[in-house]
Amino acid sequence: MKKRTVKILACLLSAAAALSMTACGGNGKQTGGKGDDSAIAAESPYKGKGYDLSQKENVVMYMVGDEPKDMQEVVDKANAEYFEPNLNTTVEIKFLNWSDYTTKYSLLLSGGEDVDLIYTAAWCYYNEEAGRGAFLELTDDFIKQYMPYSYEQQPEESWDQISIDGKIYAVPKAKATFSSYNIVAVRQDLIDEYGLTVPDSWDNYEKYLTELEEIKGETGVIPLNTNANREQLLTVFLQNHQVQPVTEGYDWMYDTKGKEDAPAADDIFYFYGSDLHLEYCLEMAKLAEEGIWSSDAINDTTDAQSYFENGTSGSFVWNTSVFQAGKNLESAGNGTYAVYDITPDTPRSRASYATDAIAITTKSDKQERAALVLDYMKTDTDLNRLLMGGIEGKHWELDENGDRVVLDAAADYAWNNWAWALNSESEPDEAGLDPRQTEIQDKIDAMEFHPEIAGFTFDPKNVQTEYTIIKSLVDEYKQSFALGIYGDDTEEQFNEFKKTLEDAGLEKVTDELKTQYNAYLERKGL
C-alpha cells in the first residue's frame, strides 16, 4: 500500500496543481438572440418573452441511474407535446448507470461528447466539477432571464444551500425530503419461516445478517448482496452514532447529540482516518469475514437493488426507495419484505436541496436553450409529472382526491425513479400507500429536527490542491475498507491510509473549513 500511495500522491499532486490553474475556466458560450419566437405555439409559456427560438435545437441531458424500460416512450411524448411545440427543441435523456457512473462522470464532462445538462449533487461531484469549471455559473440575472418560472418558484433557501462561496452552479430540486436518511428492507418471509431476529436496531440487524449467513446454503440468499459502487452500511452506521456531515457533499462530521445546536468548530472532524472510521472499518472486516456479502463484491458492478428484487439478497439499505425494491420483490413472486428503521432513536433532518440538482455545462453551445428546457421541466406541472412518473393513464392516474394511483405499467417506469432533481411541491401524494411505508414515514416525520447549521457550505478553492488529493485517496480506498477486504490487516492498513491523508495536507484543509465555518456562525449570530 505504501508504494502505491506514494505514486498516487505524486501523480495527483501534479494533476491537482494543473487543475488549480484552470479551475476558474468556462467558455461562457451564449446563444441568445432577440425576439424571434414565431416557431413556437401561441400558447407556449415562453411566447412573447423575447427569446430567439427560431433555430431548432437538440438538448442532451445526462442523468445518474438505470434507464427505465419505457423511458424513450416518455421522452418521445415529452418532445412531441411539450418541447417541440413550446420551445422548438428536442431533448435526449441519457443515463450513467450505477455500475460505472463514478468512472465515467468526469470523463464525460471533459471529453468531446455533447452534454448540455447533467445531474449533479453534493454526493455526485457537484463541488469538484464546479471547481474544475465544468458547470456554468448561474448568475441572478441569468436565472431571472432564462429560468423565469424557476426564479419565481424555487425556495429561497435552496439557492443558499447549492451555492459555493456565494456562487450558483446548478439548479437544485424544489422539494426537501428525507432522502439522506437510510432504512433497511429485509426478507420478511425468511424471518417468519426461520424465526430470524427482527432487525429493529443496529445490533439486531447484525444478528439478522449473521443468521441469514448460517442458512445461506439452504436458501441461496446472501445476507447483504452489495458491491463496489454502493457503500450500503456507512450511513446507518453514522446514524447509529448520531453523527452527520457538517455540510452536504463533504466528509467533515460532528456528533449532533440529538440536538439542533450548532457545534463548536473544534468538535468538527474529518471522518476518514478518524477513530470512528477505524471502528467502522473493523466492523466491516468482521462482517466480511462472517460471509455477510460475497468475497468478490469489490469486483461486482450489479446494482444492489436488483439483487434484493430478484430474491438473492436478504437485505437492501437506502432511503425510502427501499419500498419500491420491496414492491418489485413481491410482484415478481420472489418473497415478501418488511422495512425497519434500525436507528429509531436518532433525530433526522431533511436532506439539503443540494442533494439533487441539474447543472448546465460550460462546454454546451446552447446554454440558454438548455436553461429554458430545465426551467420548463421543473415548473410546468403536466410536463413535470410526465417526466417524474410516466404517462398518465398508463403508468399512473389521479383518483377523485387528486392522489396518485400506481398502475401496472409503473413497473416499467416507476414514479421518481430517476428525476430526483425535478422534485417539486406540486407532486401528488400516492394513493393507497402501503401501510408499511406509511408507518415508517410517520416515524421519520416525528423524529425530524432542524440543525442550526443547515445552510453552511464549504468552498475548498483556497486548498484545492490538497483537497483534490485527499478526495482521490479516499475514493481509492474507501470501498476496500467498506467491504472489509483487508481482514486481519485492517488496522495496519488503516494507519497507513491515515498517514497518507495527513501527508496530503488534511490538517490544512480542515483548518480552512473551520475558518469558513466560524465565519458562517458569526454571520448567522450563532
Buried (B, 14 or more C-beta within 10 A) or exposed (E): BEEEBEEBBEEBBEBBEEBBEEBEEBEEBEBBEEEEBEBBBEEBBBBEBEBBBEEEBBBBBBBBBBBBEBBEBBBEBBBEEBBBBBBBBBBBBBBBBBBEBBEBBBEBBEEEEBBBBBBBBBBBBBBBBBBBBBBBBBEEEBBEBBBBBBBEBBBEBBBBBBBBEEEBBBBBBBBBBBBBBBBBBBBBBBBEEBEBBBBBBBEBBBBBBBBBBEBBEEBEBBBBBBBBBBBBBBBBBBBBBBBBBBBBBBBBBBBBEEEEEBBEBEEBBBBBBBEBBBEBBBBBBBBBEBBBBBEEBBEBEBBBBBBBBBBBBBBBBBBBBBBBBBBBBBEEEBBBBBBBBBBEEBBBBBBBBBBBBBBBBBBBBBBBBBBBBBBBBBBBEEBBBBBBBBBBEBBBBBEEEEBBEBBEBBBBBBBBBBBBBBBBEBBBEBBEBBEBBEEBBEEBEEBEEEBBBBBBBBBBBBBBBBBBBBBBBBEBBBBBBBBBBBEEEBEEBBEBBBEBBEEBBBEBBBEBBBEBBEEBBEEEEE
